[in-house]
Amino acid sequence: MSIDQLDSVIEILTSRERPENPTVEESRDGFERMAKLVGGDTPASVEGVDAGGVPGEMVVADGSSTSSVTLYLHGGGYIIGSPATHRELARRLSAASGGAALVIDYRMAPENPFPAAVEDAVSAYGWLLEQGHDPRALSIAGDSAGGGLTAAALVSLRDRGLPLPSCGVCLSPWVDMEGVGGSMDSRSALDPITQREGLVAMGGVYLDGADPKSPLAAPIYADLAGLPPLLIQVGTRETLYDDAVRLADRANRAEVATRFEPWAEMIHVWHLFAPMLDEGQQAIESVAAFIRGRRG
């Protein structure tokens, strides 16, 4: 690992000017600007699609095929983020996996609170099935809130009796709306991105009065039996480290084939910084290898 690379990423994260009490729109704009600052120009086609009523982008890297597709659910606390903030990550995932990435612009809070995001993820996956895709050639992946949404979508698909994808991938997953994991305190000083106060506040906006232990909002309380194989990646500097550990433990107890990958010294969703951080690209390649290995 290059300490200089990681320091440069943390500098971007901590040195940006932010309003003291940002509005939702200011927070969304800030995420978009950060993504542009990180950059990246992996060659790929990006086509706007209507995925069963859910807008999104079909991202296909040069040399990759649409015969297999990863439904990608972006992070951002269910409040911020978009296909644009995750476009370079999607391009790199497409290039490494040899398949396409469908990044959906699912409905977010406060305009559309829980369970709108889950409904949109399920609708987009259903659309992929309607397009004739073999579920064995499909996967679902997401980061942070999108990692929790990945687990929730898989549970919802199972409960609806729909054919499940070949696998799920949860990157730095947020699966506990109450912030009770021990790493919220023990790793607080190490994490330049996520802290309990902010997570609980975003969770409250997303839940809009719903039970914080609802399994489709906080999948650590979900019955995960019958889900496809899961890959869970998390950085060891993350306050959300215990979310990932608890999700992996719950999946293992439900006899779900689970690969848990802790990445030394990495911060929350370091994959987004792949254009400037070697470990970001390496983690994406690990995700891609997992997906390729489970295609039918």
N, C-alpha and C positions, 0 to 999 in steps of 0.2 A: 504493500500500500504506500502511496505517496502522501506523506503528511502535508506537503505543500498543496496537493490537489484538494484534500479534505479541508484544509484551512481556507482555501479560496472559496469553496462552497459555503462554508460557515460564514465567511465574510459577506457574501452576497445575502445570506439569510438575515444576518444581524445588523448590517450597516444601512439597509434601506430605510428611508424615511417613511414613517407611517403616521396617519392621524391618531390622536390619542384615543378617541372613541370612534373607530371607523364605522361607517354605515355598511350595509350589506353590499351595496354597489361599489363602494370604495375597496372593500375586501376582495370582491371579485376582480376588479380592475387591477389590484395589486398582484394577484396570482397570475393574471394574464401577462403583466409586465415582467414578472420574474421569469416566466417561461421563455419569453422573448430574449431576455438577458442571457439565460443559459444557452439558448440557441440549439444548433444541430441541423444538419442538412442531409440526412440519409435519403438517397434517391427512392422515391415511391410515388405512386398515384394516390390521390385523396379525392374520393367522390362522395358528395352528399347523398344520403339515402333516407327514405322513410321506412323505418323498420317496424311495421305493424302499428303505425301511428306515432312512433317515437323517432324524432330526428336523430341523425347520427352521421358518422363518416366511416366509409369503408376504405381502409388503408391497406394498400398492397405494395410492398417493396419490390423494386426491380428484381426480377428473377423468381418471385414468389407466386403462389397460385391461390385462387379462391376456392379450390376444392376442399380446403380445410379452413375454418374460421375460428378465431378466438373472440368471443364477446367480451369486450373490455369495459369495466365499470370504473370510471375515474374517481379519485379521492377529492377531499375538500370539505369534510365534515357535513355532507349532505346540504351544504349551503353555497359553497363556491366550487370552482373548477368547471372544466368544459372539455370537449374534444380538442380544442386548440391548446389547452395547457398540457395535454398529454399526447399531442400529435407526434413529437419526436420519439417518445417512449414507444408509441404504437408502431412507428416506422421501423424502429430497431427490433421490436419483437417480431414483426412480420418478416424482416430480413433474416433473423436468426432461426425462426421456426419454419420458414418456407411456406407459411400460410398467410391468410389475411387477418386483419384485426378490425372488428367493428366496434368503434368507440361511440357509445350512445350519449346523447345529451338529455339524460333522464331529468324528470321534474325534481326541483329542489325546494327546500324550505327557505324562507318562511311562506312563500307563495303556495307551495304544495307540500305539506308535511307528510310524515309517515302515515300510510304505507305507500305513497305515490311512487317512490323510487323503486320499491320492490315490484310493484305492478308493472312499471315500465321495463325493468330488466326481464321479467317473465314474458312480457309482450314481444320484446325484441328477440328473445330466444325462440319463441313460438314462430315468429316471422322467418327466422332462419330455417326452421323445420319445414315451413310452408314453401320455402324456396327450393326444397328438395334435398337439403343437406342431410347426409347421414349423421345421426347424433354421435356416432363413433369418431367422426371427423371434426366435431365441435368441442370447444372448451370454454370455460368462463373464468375470467381473471379480473382482479381489481386491487387497488391499493388504498390503504387507510380506511376511510368510510366505504370505499369501493371494495375493499377486502371483506369487510363485514357484510356488505351487500351481496358479494359473491356467495358467501355461505347462506345468507337468507334466501337468495334466489334459488339455490340448489334445493333447500328445504321446501320452498314453495312449489317448485317443479315436481319434486317427489310426491308431495301431498296431492297435487293435481293429477297425478298419474301420467305425466308426460315423459317421453323417453329422455333419459338423462345424458348429459355430455360425457365425453371420455374422462374428463378430470376437471378439477377446480384449482385455482391458484390464488392464494391470499397473501398480499405483500403488505407488511407492517399493518396487519388488520386491526381495526377498531371494532370490538365486539362487546363492549361493556359500557353502557350509557351512564353508569354511576361513578366510574373512575375509582373502583375499589382495589385494583391491583397494587401489590406492594411496590412494584417498580415506579409507580406514580411518584413515590417519595424517594426511593433509593437511587433512582436515576435522573431525578429532576435536574440536578446541576449539570448533567452530561448532555441533556437534550436541548438543542437550540430551537426546536420547532414546536413541540407539543407539550402542554402542561395541563394538569387536572382542571384548573379553573376554566380554561378556554374550552376544553373538551366537554365538560359538564354543561357549560352554557350553550354550546352548539347542539348538544344532545337534547337540551330542553326545547330549543327552537324546533328541532326536527320532530320530536315526539309530540309537541303541541298538546300536552295533557295525557298522552297515552302512557301505559305502564312501561317504565324503563326496563322491566324484565321481560317484556314481550319478546318471544323467541325470534321473530322476524326483524326486530330492531337490535336486539342483543343476543346474537347466536350462541353465546356461551350457555344460554338457557334452553337452547333448542335440542330436540332429539335428532341426532345426526345419522342415525342408523340408515343404511342403505344408500348413502351418498357415494359418488364415485371417488377415486383416489384424489387426495389433496396434497398440494405443496404449500407450505407456510414458511415464508421468509421474514426475518425481522433483524434489525440491527441491535447490537448489544448496548448501544447508548440510548435506546428509546425508552421513554416513559411507558409506552405501549408494549414493552417487552412481555409483561405478564399476560396481556390480552392474547398474544400469540401463543404463549406457553399453555394457557388454559384452554384455548381453542384446540390446540393439538392434543392435549390430554383428553378432552371431551370426545374428540374424533376417534382417538385410539380406543377409548373405553366403549365406543359404539362399533368397534371393529371395522372402522374405515381405514383403508390403507393410507397412511399419512407419512409424508416426509417433512421433517422439521429442520429448517436451516437457519441457525443463528449466525449472523455475519459480524465478525469482530470489528469493533470501533465504528460501525456504520450508524448513520442517523436515519431519521424517519424518511421512508421512501427514497432512499439514495439512488434508486433506479432513474429518477427524474433528472439526475445530474450526470448521466452517462456521457454527455458530450465533453465533460471536464473531469470526470472521476472514473478511473479504471474499474473500480469495483462495481460501479453502476452497470457498465457494459457486461462485466462478468456475471452479475446476478441475472441480467436479462438473458444471457446465453444459458444459464442454468435453468431458468424458467422454460425457455424454448426447448431444451433437451428433454425436460420432463413432459412437456406437451407432445413432442414428437414420439416419445416412447410409449405413449398411451393411445395414440390414434389407432383406429381399427383398420 
